[in-house]
Amino acid sequence: ITDKKVDINKIREKMGMVFQQFNLFPHKTVLDNLTIAPIKVKGVSKADAEKKAKELLDRVGLLNKADAYPSSLSGGQKQRVAMAGVLIDNSKILLFDEPLASLDPASGKASMALIDQLTHTQDLTVIIIEHRIEDVLQQPIDRLIVMQDGAIVAKDRPEKILRQSLMTQLGLREPLYLSALKLAGVDLATCQHLDNLQALQVPDLTATLQNWTAGVQLQSPTVHDQPLLAIEHLTFGYDPAKPIINDITVTLHQGEMISLVGQNGTGKSTLSNLITGFLMPQSGKVRFNGHSLADQSVKERADQIGYILQDPNQMISKTMIFDEVAAGLVLRGVADDEVKRRVQAVLKVCGLYEFRHWPISALSFGQKKRVTIAAILVLEPAMLILDEPTAGQDLQHYTEMMTFLTKINQEQHMTIMLITHDMHLMLEYTDRTIVLGHGNILMDARPADVLTNASIIQQASLAKTSLYTLAEAHHLNPTEFVAKFVQAEREAR
């Protein structure tokens, strides 16, 4: 690769890449998308191409989806099709760009298991680019490479890097169980198998964790009792016989920070589109500050409720970053000096100020995400709905963004609802979790209660965090332990 004369096409023959956004399926069926390149580019017969494609679909557990439309697949299923697509080209090196960013926790866990299986059965070299270190470490990783400012700053076995606390020093997120050990006063130098929670060995760990837990007193939660958004018996479905949202009733209060979680395709974004007016319900009512939203347009609702989509490319309309963030203010007739002041302030908060004169096309997915968030925040709405706000963000930008959202939530009593698959985000920053599943609300409770409820975890395709596993292994009440960890983390932050 370092040889300037090397043919890039020869590299491509041996390397396949699964991008962060695996939505590019231009052909009618899953099978068509897998076979078109071998047939058209390499001259493989249709029969041979389909035979190999079906073998790979069987290997990734999707043989029954060969004739399905790609649009009908879940995020995890699309990712598996993308994996089969690079394997059909006989790639021996697979590069995954943030494979977990858009997946629910259960799908992410299944994908990591599949990647591990394929690595060994196909004799592959696999490179995973990812911020969610804890989720990646669910499977054995040979080497962890950490980059900063374009240079490799650490390259070693995961255990060694974790023991040295290099992750936090470099502004990256370490596994939750590692943070818990530190809070309890454990010396990481005494630990063995730090990269594998199941095999973790720490002297007197049970007593240490029990003593720490006993020493933390839980504070009373803040009570929010002023209704802001009231949803009453809301029902919607493209096919009335198969409702996506089925008779949902829930009230969000002023000043709450809420996480909305659930399996891919369960209706989280649909519910947001019903609130913001992009979709109209078959039945039910939505009230904001006591007033019905039924007769309000999308723009009228947008003055009160800011909605930030999961895919930033669906929101961007300008060429330059400054112009995109300023667009809403300009549309509302705000004076030029005020536009400049507010846009610059928000760009600084979102870590984009130095790029203010850049074209948006030059940005990464995560940076584009921050542009769309900035474009809504600058309007100062009464409520924000953010769909996967931290996907693709490193810990530094993640923390800056969430610190800002927490600030406006607390100081301006802004209601914020985060649609997320990130269980860390849910625990660290929200006080209430609404779990959506099968068109209904499965649970509405504190995050710690949700993530320690085995039935809800299974129904909603969530995943037990390492905190739950750690508490269970050392005879602690998981709900109490998780709640006290979250409180201690917030106090430290």
Stockholm file with secondary structure:
# STOCKHOLM 1.0

chainA/1-493         ITDKKVDINKIREKMGMVFQQFNLFPHKTVLDNLTIAPIKVKGVSKADAEKKAKELLDRVGLLNKADAYPSSLSGGQKQRVAMAGVLIDNSKILLFDEPLASLDPASGKASMALIDQLTHTQDLTVIIIEHRIEDVLQQPIDRLIVMQDGAIVAKDRPEKILRQSLMTQLGLREPLYLSALKLAGVDLATCQHLDNLQALQVPDLTATLQNWTAGVQLQSPTVHDQPLLAIEHLTFGYDPAKPIINDITVTLHQGEMISLVGQNGTGKSTLSNLITGFLMPQSGKVRFNGHSLADQSVKERADQIGYILQDPNQMISKTMIFDEVAAGLVLRGVADDEVKRRVQAVLKVCGLYEFRHWPISALSFGQKKRVTIAAILVLEPAMLILDEPTAGQDLQHYTEMMTFLTKINQEQHMTIMLITHDMHLMLEYTDRTIVLGHGNILMDARPADVLTNASIIQQASLAKTSLYTLAEAHHLNPTEFVAKFVQAEREAR
#=GR chainA/1-493 SS CCCTTSCHHHHHHHEEEECSCCCCCCSSSHHHHHHHHHHHTTCCCHHHHHHHHHHHHHHTTCGGGTTSCGGGSCHHHHHHHHHHHHHTTTCSEEEEESTTTTSCHHHHHHHHHHHHHHHHHTTCEEEEECSCHHHHTTSCCSCEEEEETTEEEEEECHHHHHHTTHHHHTTCCCCHHHHHHHHTTCCGGGCBCTTCGGGCBCTTHHHHHHHHHHTCCCCCCCCCCSEEEEEEEEEECSSTTSCSEEEEEEEEETTCEEEEECCTTSSHHHHHHHHHTSSCCSEEEEEETTEECTTCCHHHHHTTEEEECSSGGGTCCCSBHHHHHHHHHHHTTCCHHHHHHHHHHHHHHTTCGGGTTSBGGGSCHHHHHHHHHHHHHTTCCSEEEEESTTTTCCHHHHHHHHHHHHHHHHHSCCEEEEECSCHHHHHHHCSEEEEEETTEEEEEECHHHHTTCHHHHHHTTCCCCHHHHHHHHTTCCHHHHHHHHHHHHHHHC
#=GC SS_cons         CCCTTSCHHHHHHHEEEECSCCCCCCSSSHHHHHHHHHHHTTCCCHHHHHHHHHHHHHHTTCGGGTTSCGGGSCHHHHHHHHHHHHHTTTCSEEEEESTTTTSCHHHHHHHHHHHHHHHHHTTCEEEEECSCHHHHTTSCCSCEEEEETTEEEEEECHHHHHHTTHHHHTTCCCCHHHHHHHHTTCCGGGCBCTTCGGGCBCTTHHHHHHHHHHTCCCCCCCCCCSEEEEEEEEEECSSTTSCSEEEEEEEEETTCEEEEECCTTSSHHHHHHHHHTSSCCSEEEEEETTEECTTCCHHHHHTTEEEECSSGGGTCCCSBHHHHHHHHHHHTTCCHHHHHHHHHHHHHHTTCGGGTTSBGGGSCHHHHHHHHHHHHHTTCCSEEEEESTTTTCCHHHHHHHHHHHHHHHHHSCCEEEEECSCHHHHHHHCSEEEEEETTEEEEEECHHHHTTCHHHHHHTTCCCCHHHHHHHHTTCCHHHHHHHHHHHHHHHC
//
